[in-house]
Amino acid sequence: MPIRNSVDLKERIIYSTCVGIMKQDDFVEYVKEIWSHDKYYGFNELFDVTQADWSEFNFSYLIEVAKNASQLRTIDIKSKLAWVVLEGKQRELTEFYKSAKLMTPGTSRKLEAFNSKDEAMQWLRIK
């Protein structure tokens, strides 16, 4: 799977890194493995998309991901999701996802995009 995950139980942070060519099925599998488990309820997440190839990724995929995520009871709305992105399509995807989340009924957690992991971690650690 092009989305690799590790979990820091002490800090309660999920680290997700995208690698390879990203496609819709990768996100379907990711939601099943990470977001659908209540054992990660309340965890923040650092989602690094800078190492992946997004050339084949369709913006419409994110509408479905946002819709599904808003319906999950396994995501704590008080948790944070930090995306580490490059400028260009990755930043556009992040902004599109944020907009799609606002248009879908259900719950939502805080989401911000950052240019570096350090910036993202600083934000995730703010209580």
SULDASUL-V134463 format. One record per pair of residues at least 24 apart in sequence whose C-alpha atoms are under 10 Angstrom apart, sorted by sequence separation. I is the first residue (numbers start at 1). J is the second residue. D is the distance in Angstrom with one decimal. If there is no record, write none. Layout:
BEGIN
I:J:D + I:J:D
END
This chain:
BEGIN
1:25:9.2 + 2:26:6.5 + 3:27:8.0 + 91:115:9.3 + 1:26:6.4 + 2:27:9.2 + 5:30:8.9 + 1:27:9.4 + 3:29:8.9 + 4:30:8.9 + 14:40:8.2 + 2:29:9.8 + 3:30:6.9 + 7:34:9.8 + 13:40:8.7 + 22:49:9.5 + 86:113:9.4 + 87:114:9.8 + 1:29:7.9 + 2:30:9.2 + 5:33:9.2 + 6:34:9.9 + 12:40:8.0 + 80:108:9.6 + 81:109:7.2 + 82:110:8.3 + 83:111:7.5 + 84:112:8.7 + 85:113:6.5 + 86:114:8.4 + 87:115:8.0 + 1:30:8.4 + 5:34:8.2 + 12:41:9.3 + 13:42:9.0 + 14:43:6.7 + 15:44:8.9 + 16:45:7.4 + 17:46:8.2 + 18:47:7.8 + 19:48:9.2 + 79:108:9.2 + 80:109:5.9 + 81:110:6.1 + 82:111:5.8 + 83:112:6.3 + 84:113:5.9 + 85:114:6.1 + 86:115:6.2 + 12:42:7.6 + 13:43:5.3 + 14:44:6.3 + 15:45:5.9 + 16:46:6.1 + 17:47:5.9 + 18:48:6.2 + 19:49:7.5 + 21:51:9.5 + 22:52:6.6 + 23:53:9.4 + 59:89:9.9 + 66:96:9.9 + 67:97:9.9 + 77:107:6.4 + 78:108:8.5 + 79:109:5.8 + 80:110:4.8 + 81:111:4.8 + 82:112:5.2 + 83:113:4.7 + 84:114:4.9 + 85:115:5.5 + 86:116:8.7 + 9:40:9.1 + 12:43:4.9 + 13:44:4.8 + 14:45:4.6 + 15:46:5.0 + 16:47:4.7 + 17:48:4.7 + 18:49:5.0 + 19:50:8.2 + 20:51:7.4 + 21:52:6.0 + 22:53:6.1 + 23:54:8.0 + 44:75:9.6 + 62:93:7.9 + 66:97:6.6 + 70:101:7.1 + 76:107:8.6 + 77:108:5.4 + 78:109:6.0 + 79:110:6.6 + 80:111:6.0 + 81:112:6.7 + 82:113:5.8 + 83:114:6.1 + 84:115:5.6 + 85:116:7.5 + 11:43:8.3 + 12:44:6.4 + 13:45:5.3 + 14:46:6.2 + 15:47:6.2 + 16:48:6.1 + 17:49:6.1 + 18:50:7.3 + 19:51:5.3 + 20:52:4.9 + 21:53:4.6 + 22:54:5.6 + 23:55:9.4 + 24:56:9.5 + 36:68:10.0 + 41:73:8.8 + 42:74:8.6 + 43:75:8.3 + 44:76:9.0 + 57:89:9.7 + 62:94:9.1 + 65:97:8.4 + 66:98:8.2 + 69:101:8.4 + 70:102:9.5 + 75:107:8.5 + 76:108:8.2 + 77:109:4.2 + 78:110:7.3 + 79:111:9.0 + 80:112:8.1 + 81:113:8.6 + 82:114:7.0 + 83:115:8.5 + 84:116:5.8 + 85:117:9.2 + 7:40:8.9 + 11:44:8.8 + 12:45:8.5 + 13:46:7.2 + 14:47:8.1 + 15:48:7.8 + 16:49:8.4 + 17:50:8.2 + 18:51:6.1 + 19:52:4.2 + 20:53:5.7 + 21:54:6.2 + 22:55:8.0 + 23:56:6.8 + 24:57:7.1 + 28:61:9.6 + 35:68:9.9 + 36:69:8.8 + 41:74:5.6 + 42:75:6.9 + 43:76:7.7 + 50:83:9.2 + 51:84:10.0 + 59:92:9.2 + 60:93:10.0 + 63:96:8.4 + 64:97:9.7 + 66:99:9.2 + 67:100:7.7 + 68:101:9.7 + 71:104:9.1 + 73:106:9.6 + 75:108:8.2 + 76:109:6.9 + 77:110:7.3 + 83:116:9.1 + 84:117:6.1 + 9:43:8.7 + 17:51:7.6 + 18:52:5.3 + 19:53:7.2 + 20:54:8.6 + 21:55:7.6 + 22:56:7.0 + 23:57:5.5 + 24:58:7.9 + 27:61:8.6 + 31:65:8.1 + 35:69:7.6 + 38:72:9.6 + 40:74:7.5 + 41:75:5.6 + 42:76:5.0 + 44:78:8.9 + 45:79:8.1 + 46:80:8.5 + 47:81:7.1 + 48:82:8.2 + 49:83:7.0 + 50:84:6.6 + 51:85:9.1 + 55:89:8.4 + 59:93:6.8 + 62:96:7.7 + 63:97:6.9 + 66:100:6.1 + 67:101:6.8 + 70:104:7.0 + 71:105:7.9 + 72:106:8.5 + 73:107:8.4 + 75:109:7.8 + 76:110:9.9 + 83:117:8.7 + 84:118:9.4 + 8:43:9.2 + 17:52:8.4 + 18:53:8.6 + 19:54:9.7 + 21:56:7.3 + 22:57:6.1 + 23:58:7.9 + 24:59:9.7 + 27:62:8.9 + 37:72:9.4 + 38:73:8.0 + 39:74:8.1 + 40:75:7.8 + 41:76:5.6 + 42:77:8.1 + 43:78:9.2 + 44:79:5.2 + 45:80:6.3 + 46:81:6.1 + 47:82:6.0 + 48:83:5.7 + 49:84:6.0 + 50:85:5.3 + 51:86:9.3 + 54:89:7.5 + 55:90:9.9 + 58:93:9.2 + 59:94:9.9 + 62:97:5.8 + 63:98:9.6 + 65:100:9.0 + 66:101:5.2 + 67:102:9.7 + 69:104:9.5 + 70:105:6.9 + 71:106:5.6 + 72:107:8.0 + 82:117:8.9 + 84:119:8.7 + 7:43:9.2 + 8:44:10.0 + 18:54:9.7 + 21:57:8.2 + 22:58:9.5 + 24:60:9.3 + 25:61:9.3 + 28:64:9.5 + 36:72:6.9 + 37:73:9.2 + 38:74:4.7 + 39:75:10.0 + 40:76:8.9 + 41:77:9.4 + 42:78:7.1 + 43:79:6.1 + 44:80:4.8 + 45:81:4.8 + 46:82:4.9 + 47:83:4.7 + 48:84:4.6 + 49:85:5.7 + 50:86:5.9 + 54:90:7.5 + 57:93:9.3 + 60:96:9.4 + 61:97:9.4 + 62:98:9.4 + 63:99:9.0 + 64:100:8.8 + 65:101:8.9 + 66:102:8.8 + 67:103:8.7 + 68:104:9.1 + 70:106:4.9 + 71:107:6.7 + 72:108:9.5 + 84:120:6.8 + 8:45:10.0 + 24:61:5.9 + 27:64:9.9 + 28:65:7.7 + 31:68:8.6 + 35:72:7.7 + 36:73:8.2 + 37:74:6.0 + 38:75:7.5 + 41:78:9.8 + 42:79:5.5 + 43:80:7.8 + 44:81:5.9 + 45:82:6.2 + 46:83:6.1 + 47:84:6.2 + 48:85:6.6 + 49:86:7.9 + 50:87:9.5 + 53:90:9.6 + 59:96:7.5 + 60:97:9.5 + 62:99:10.0 + 63:100:5.6 + 64:101:9.7 + 66:103:9.0 + 67:104:5.7 + 69:106:8.6 + 70:107:4.9 + 71:108:8.9 + 82:119:9.3 + 83:120:7.3 + 84:121:9.8 + 7:45:9.0 + 23:61:8.4 + 24:62:8.4 + 27:65:7.3 + 31:69:7.9 + 35:73:9.3 + 36:74:5.8 + 37:75:8.5 + 38:76:9.3 + 41:79:8.4 + 42:80:8.8 + 43:81:9.1 + 44:82:8.1 + 45:83:8.4 + 46:84:7.3 + 47:85:8.8 + 48:86:9.6 + 52:90:9.5 + 59:97:8.4 + 62:100:7.4 + 63:101:7.7 + 66:104:7.3 + 67:105:7.7 + 68:106:9.4 + 69:107:8.2 + 70:108:5.7 + 82:120:5.7 + 35:74:6.5 + 36:75:7.9 + 54:93:9.4 + 62:101:9.1 + 66:105:9.8 + 67:106:8.2 + 69:108:7.9 + 70:109:8.7 + 81:120:9.0 + 82:121:8.0 + 24:64:9.4 + 28:68:9.6 + 34:74:9.5 + 35:75:6.5 + 50:90:7.8 + 60:100:9.6 + 63:103:9.2 + 64:104:9.6 + 66:106:9.9 + 67:107:9.8 + 69:109:9.6 + 5:46:9.8 + 24:65:8.9 + 31:72:9.7 + 34:75:9.7 + 49:90:7.3 + 63:104:8.6 + 82:123:7.9 + 5:47:9.1 + 49:91:9.7 + 66:108:9.0 + 81:123:9.7 + 82:124:7.1 + 4:47:9.8 + 80:123:8.7 + 81:124:7.8 + 3:47:9.2 + 4:48:9.8 + 80:124:6.5 + 3:48:9.3 + 49:94:10.0 + 79:124:8.7 + 80:125:9.5 + 3:49:9.0 + 80:126:9.9 + 79:127:9.9 + 3:52:9.0 + 2:52:8.0 + 2:53:10.0 + 44:109:9.6 + 48:113:9.8 + 50:115:9.2 + 13:79:9.7 + 17:83:9.8 + 44:110:9.6 + 45:111:9.6 + 47:113:9.3 + 48:114:9.4 + 50:116:9.4 + 13:80:9.4 + 14:81:9.3 + 15:82:9.9 + 16:83:9.4 + 17:84:9.3 + 46:113:9.9 + 48:115:9.8 + 13:81:9.6 + 48:116:9.0 + 48:117:7.7 + 47:117:9.2 + 46:117:7.9 + 48:120:9.6 + 47:120:9.2 + 46:120:7.0 + 45:120:9.5 + 46:121:7.4 + 45:121:9.3 + 44:121:9.9 + 46:124:7.9 + 45:124:7.8 + 44:124:6.7 + 43:124:9.9 + 44:125:8.8 + 13:121:9.5 + 13:124:8.4 + 13:125:9.4 + 11:124:10.0 + 11:125:8.6
END
